[in-house]
Amino acid sequence: MKYFKVVAAAAAIALAATACGGDDKDDSAAGKDPATLKVWMMGDGTPEQTKFLDGVEAEFKQKHPNTDVQIKYVPWPQVAPTFQKAAAGGEGPDVTELGNTDVQSHIEQGNLADITDELDGWADGKTLNKTALANDQGDGKTYAVPWYGGVRGIWYRTDWFQELGIQQPKTWADLTAAAKKIQDGKKVPGIGAPSDQTNALVSFIWGNGGEVAVKEGGKWAGRLDQPQAAEAVNFYAGLVSKEKVAPEKYIGKNELEGPQRDFALGKLGMYIDGSWALKEMKKISEKDAGKWGVFPIPTKTGGNAPVMAGGSDLAVWKDSKAKGAAFDYITVLNNAKNAKAWADYSGFSSMRSDVKFTDPKLEIFTQIATNTKFTPISAGWGEFEQAKKVLPNAVKAIMQGKSADGELKKANEQANTLLNP
């Protein structure tokens, strides 16, 4: 297996130019193995990931012995320009990983091949998370399949809860009370509430019956100025500004910029993160790993809030001359055995219903993932969430004393514009 890494947009152009080659004939569909299969993976890659993908290739070669799989790692900061250059040049990979919030944008731009028939013929397709799969569809056709996802829960110290007599919080009031008990008893902030954490924030909104936006007459209509959403945002921001159980130092930051490390070191009572955090926190303080637990994000009145399943999907690029082999690679990469191996290595939940984590500590995330929702399936969500950071900026301003009504009105206006590109 050959590996490449894109480190700049110029490199992306050069690699994209050689991505698929050949004529328009799908050699794999005609029973002929393609000489190469270009696979793009997002991120920097690690020796462990490379070893995993070597095993996937060996299994893939059982059906396509004459095909050389070439992996290209695309660091996340280079993802957008790399795909833009590939699309503009009429070339791309054969198989690509995609952030699931970017899939609709790629569908709208016509970058992905229609794999509806291939999915219908794949027996394992029935195990895929139906909510996640819906995000990969458009106009009655399927353009990608879910690979892995990450849902969030609230990490806490099981020993502190036991010592202080704290029961698992079931409501917002319980969560605030638990944070206050930890703060008083352990002299550390009770909970981390960074402002730049959209995926956590939407759980509070959904759990209160609110929405970011809804589809009306074929267009997205913002709902951030409605009472349910406003109440949820005010609660979250109020953990910092009103209840003062969350430190101000996380304003303007995300969960990786302080909360994760502070929690692992015993300097923070609770914080919101996903299953993948366990591996990273063990690097910081493995001696305390046995004292960490997770519970679902609660709703205001009781019960578990819906969660956003951020993660990655797998697609065949529209210009691939080896569509059949490309989909075969996807089925090997995402079969039950490899899906489980990837979940255990990465800490992300498989989007297959028949695959669970080996580590019992992470099993709670499998349960949490049964109550998933997706943010607006719009080509403009990436700009709303990442480029403009609409919700994080609104929450930051509210935490710093700005009017919630005013900030959410502005955020809603941006939703109306950005979600309807």
Sequence and secondary structure as in RCSB ss.txt:
>XXXX:A:sequence
MKYFKVVAAAAAIALAATACGGDDKDDSAAGKDPATLKVWMMGDGTPEQTKFLDGVEAEFKQKHPNTDVQIKYVP
WPQVAPTFQKAAAGGEGPDVTELGNTDVQSHIEQGNLADITDELDGWADGKTLNKTALANDQGDGKTYAVPWYGG
VRGIWYRTDWFQELGIQQPKTWADLTAAAKKIQDGKKVPGIGAPSDQTNALVSFIWGNGGEVAVKEGGKWAGRLD
QPQAAEAVNFYAGLVSKEKVAPEKYIGKNELEGPQRDFALGKLGMYIDGSWALKEMKKISEKDAGKWGVFPIPTK
TGGNAPVMAGGSDLAVWKDSKAKGAAFDYITVLNNAKNAKAWADYSGFSSMRSDVKFTDPKLEIFTQIATNTKFT
PISAGWGEFEQAKKVLPNAVKAIMQGKSADGELKKANEQANTLLNP
>XXXX:A:secstr
 EEEE  SHHHHHHHHHTSS S S  TTTTT   SEEEEEEES   HHHHHHHHHHHHHHTTT TT EEEEEEE 
GGGHHHHHHHHHHTT   SEEEEETTTHHHHHHHT B   HHHHHT GGGGGB HHHHHTTEETTEE  EEEEEE
 EEEEEEHHHHHHHT     BHHHHHHHHHHHHHHHSS S    S  HHHHHHHHHHTT  SEEEETTEEEE TT
SHHHHHHHHHHHHHHHTS  S GGGTT  TTTTHHHHHHTTS SEEEEETTHHHHHHHHHGGGGGGEEEE  BBS
SSSB  EE EEEEEEEBTT S HHHHHHHHHHHTSHHHHHHHHHHH  EESBTT   SSGGGHHHHHHTTSEE S
   TTHHIIIIIS HHHHHHHHHHTT  HHHHHHHHHHHHHHHT  
